[in-house]
Amino acid sequence: GFNFGIRGIDHINFPAVFKQGKTGNDGSITESLFLDPMYRETGKLQGKAFVTVFDETGRPVNRVAAFDVETQAVYYGSRTSEYYAGVGQSLQLGLIALNNKGQAVASTARIRIIKINYHNVLQRDYGNRLYYVSQREEKVLQDRQVNIGNSELVIPFTPNESGEYVMRVSAPGSDRFIQQDFYAYGWGFTGSNSFAVN
């Protein structure tokens, strides 16, 4: 299946909001909330409204109502034909764009294919002991915009060295993205920075 998990939203909290008002003659009330721009492109959010209405005698009547909040017009999904591939083996990277009803829609997306390299560094701890630390470095192999039609867009990619790769898909200009991880291995195509050592 497709991966729709959004990255880049790790430190967002959703504070409770308290509102107070009066019902109309028909017993209904309408309230609106402002959605802070920091919540844009965070997926479909679900809120809960805890409502207490007091009748003429002062007796409280409580209800809970759930509601959905759409923070983006298009949801991007990705998948790969292989999680582990051989070096020189062509992979099929799939992309799809859906609306909030789950229907495929035409959209433009930014796609980045990145090779993860590890630089293994010898460090000394407080006890004067030596140990290796793998420092991660991202090398961008492709960075371009693509047009996704009303169905899955398949992008072929052939890894030419062993290691970890990621494909990131986002709306153009956005810092939020979905990420598809995959690995490649081939005898004789592995460098000292292809994998982490710790």
N, C-alpha and C positions, 0 to 999 in steps of 0.2 A: 503494500500500500504506500501511499504518499505520506511524507512527514510534513506536518503543518506547525510544528513547535517553534515558537518565536523566541529568538535570543536577543539579548540587549535590554531586557526588562527586569533584571534581577533585583533591583533595589527600589521597587515601587510599592508603596503601601496605600491602602485605601481607608482613609479615616471615616468614622461615622459622622453623619450630618443630622442635626436636630432641627426640625421645623415645627412651627406651631401656627394654626389658622382656625378659621371658622367655616363650618359647612353652610351651603346656601339653603334656600327654602326647600329645595328638593332633596336635601340631605347629602349632596355630593360636594367634593372639594377637589381642586386640581392644584398640584404643586409642580414646579419645575426646578431642575438642578443644573448648575453649570458644571460642565466636564472640563477639568483642567487640561491644557494641551499636553502635559506630560503623559497623559494616558493614551495619546494617539498611537495607533498601530500596535496596540497591545492585545489584539484579538477580540473575541466576543466575551464581554464581561457580564457577570450575572450579579444583580443587586437584589437586596431584600428590603422591603419597606415594612417596618413594624408600626402599625397604625392603632392608635387608641382613640376612640370616640366616646364622649360622655353624653349619655341621654339626658332627658329633662330632669331626672331625679339625681343626676350626678354619678350614676352607675357607669363604670367603664366597660366598653366593649372592645376587645382586642382582636386584631387580624394580622396575618402576615401574607404579603403578596410578593412573589418573585417577578423580576423583570430583567430583560436582556438589554445590553447597551452595545451597539456596534461601534467600534472605534476605527474601523477602516472599511473602505468600499470593496477592496479586493483582498482575498486570502491566497497566498502563494503556497504551493505544495511542491515537494521534490522527492525523487526516488532514484535509485541507481540499479542497474541490472545485476551488479555484483558488489558484494561488500569487500571481498578479497579477490584481487585480480592479479594476473601475471603481467610483468613488465612487457610492453609491446602488444598487450591484448586490448582491443577496443571495448570501451564501456559505453553503455547507453545511459546518459543522464536525463531523466525525465522531469519536466516542469509542467505545472498546471496552475491556472488562476481561476478561483471560484468566487462567486458573490456570496452574500450572507445567507442565501437559501441553498447553497451547495451546488449551484449550477455553474458550469464552465462559462467563462466570459473572456473576451479578448482584452489583453492588457499588455503594457510594456513593463519589463522588469530589468533590473541590473543583476548580472550574474558574475560572480568571481570564483575562479578555480584557483586554489591555493595549495602549494606544497609545504608541508610542515617539516622544517629541518631542526635538528637538535645539536647544539654545540656543547660538548661534554667538557666541563671545566673542573679542574682539581682545586678543591677549597680546603681550608684548615678551620676546624671548629675551636671552641674556647679551650678544650682540653688538648690542643695541639695535634689532634688526629686529622689525618687527611681523608677526604672522601670526594667522590665524583658527584657533580650536579649537572643535570641536563637542562640547558637553557633553550627554551623554545623560540624559534624564529619563523615567521611566515614569509614565504616567497610567492608573490602573486604571479601566476602563469597566464591567466586570462582575466580581463576586466572589461566587460562590454554590456551594452543594452541589447535586449532581444525582444521581439514581438511574439507574444503567446497568443495563439488563435483560440477558437472555441473548443479546442481539444488539447490533448497532451502534446507538448513540444519536446522532441527528442534531440539531444545534443550529443554527438559522439565525442569521446575523449579517450586518448591513448596515453597512459602514463609511460614515461621513458626512463624512470629510475625507481628503485624500491623506496618505500616509505609511506607516510601518512598523508592523505589528501583530504581537502574539504571543498565542497561547493556551497557558496553562500548566495542566496537569492533574496532580493529586497526590492521595494518600490524605489524608483530613481530618486536620489537625494535623501533617502532615509538611513538612519543609523540602526534600525531594527531589521533583523533578517532571520531567515530560516537556514539551517545548516545541515548538510548531508555529508557524513564522514565515510571514507572508504580507504582501503589500503592496497598497495601493490608490492609484489615481491618477485624478484628474478635473480637467479644465481649469476654473479658477476656484474650485477647492476646495483649493488648496495654499497653506499659510501659510509664513511665514519659518522656522518651526521644524519643518517636515514632514520634512526630510531633512538628513543630515549634509553639510557642505561640504568636509571634508578627507578 
